[in-house]
Amino acid sequence: MSDGNAVLPWLVIRQDHNGNRYRVGRYATRTEAQEVADRLDSQGQEHLYVVERTAATPQSG
């Protein structure tokens, strides 16, 4: 089985105080992504971590 076709529609995004946004990771479920965002947020840094769903894209193949 290959993970090459895994569907990971949930993103964790870090936003800094200047408004710059960086993708931290992709996850299969919203719950998983939210747990990561909460864990990162609890570290006390001055970044905002948010969970977003990616836009649906047609699958090729």
Order of alpha helices (4+ residues) and beta strands (2+ residues): beta-beta-alpha-beta
